[in-house]
């Protein structure tokens, strides 16, 4: 059975790896986004999937656009199926008609169609997280469902949940690819739809009004863009290693309630959180206690 893979980030690599290692499929090509400028120097950085699988000798294709010429090239490869995971571009009808296109999406569709489903699931805290396999059509994440896999919510952060969902997604993908002819597709109920957009740096802002929201944002954004508060003096202060202490008591927003070597407890209008480390904009990351010592802040003071 011949297969083309289309995906760009680490989440896609984690799903593709077991499929490649299974030796069930002949991998004809990997499609991913073009290399992009990265860091202050703007040096080109390859997508995670390219870096992960270039050594295997798989043809790697990085089109700027899925145009007629590229579609014709893929058609000439004569794939039996195409597996898409977080590729990052809408695929046109002509491409989808080449072979059955199966997409693994990191949510329980039709909830959280779009670019940041894992973060949005963490922010909304359902009882279960999950991944969906769909047969792709021209509309964003609206294809008929071919399979689902659920993961219990144990307050995972984005790193932990991504690992769990990629493992579940790889098993789901293998099952769907090898049993596609036996599966009866289930159309999505659009009335239950929700959408999510690409994460922006500004999404990491927290205002310390609700400790639970601060904690959930930390779980969702602890890889990027991180969560931060804005100082009254104009600088940004990033918060790391955040845990929820309690969610009911009322405090002054930003009040320092306790200081020890493990972290500092900060009050919110509702609840409180423990912060293990802090990083002022443009400076080094420090343990929270050392940061407070440098700022000459004590219990009862306001963090910012």
Secondary structure as GFF3:
##gff-version 3
##sequence-region A 1 304
A	DSSP	beta_strand	2	7	.	.	.	ID=ss1
A	DSSP	alpha_helix	10	21	.	.	.	ID=ss2
A	DSSP	beta_strand	26	31	.	.	.	ID=ss3
A	DSSP	beta_strand	36	38	.	.	.	ID=ss4
A	DSSP	beta_strand	43	45	.	.	.	ID=ss5
A	DSSP	alpha_helix	48	53	.	.	.	ID=ss6
A	DSSP	three_ten_helix	54	56	.	.	.	ID=ss7
A	DSSP	beta_strand	60	61	.	.	.	ID=ss8
A	DSSP	alpha_helix	68	77	.	.	.	ID=ss9
A	DSSP	beta_strand	81	85	.	.	.	ID=ss10
A	DSSP	alpha_helix	93	96	.	.	.	ID=ss11
A	DSSP	beta_strand	100	105	.	.	.	ID=ss12
A	DSSP	beta_strand	113	114	.	.	.	ID=ss13
A	DSSP	alpha_helix	117	124	.	.	.	ID=ss14
A	DSSP	beta_strand	128	135	.	.	.	ID=ss15
A	DSSP	beta_strand	144	152	.	.	.	ID=ss16
A	DSSP	alpha_helix	158	179	.	.	.	ID=ss17
A	DSSP	three_ten_helix	180	182	.	.	.	ID=ss18
A	DSSP	three_ten_helix	190	192	.	.	.	ID=ss19
A	DSSP	beta_strand	195	196	.	.	.	ID=ss20
A	DSSP	three_ten_helix	201	204	.	.	.	ID=ss21
A	DSSP	alpha_helix	211	221	.	.	.	ID=ss22
A	DSSP	beta_strand	227	230	.	.	.	ID=ss23
A	DSSP	beta_strand	236	246	.	.	.	ID=ss24
A	DSSP	beta_strand	256	260	.	.	.	ID=ss25
A	DSSP	beta_strand	263	267	.	.	.	ID=ss26
A	DSSP	beta_strand	272	280	.	.	.	ID=ss27
A	DSSP	beta_strand	285	287	.	.	.	ID=ss28
A	DSSP	alpha_helix	288	295	.	.	.	ID=ss29
###
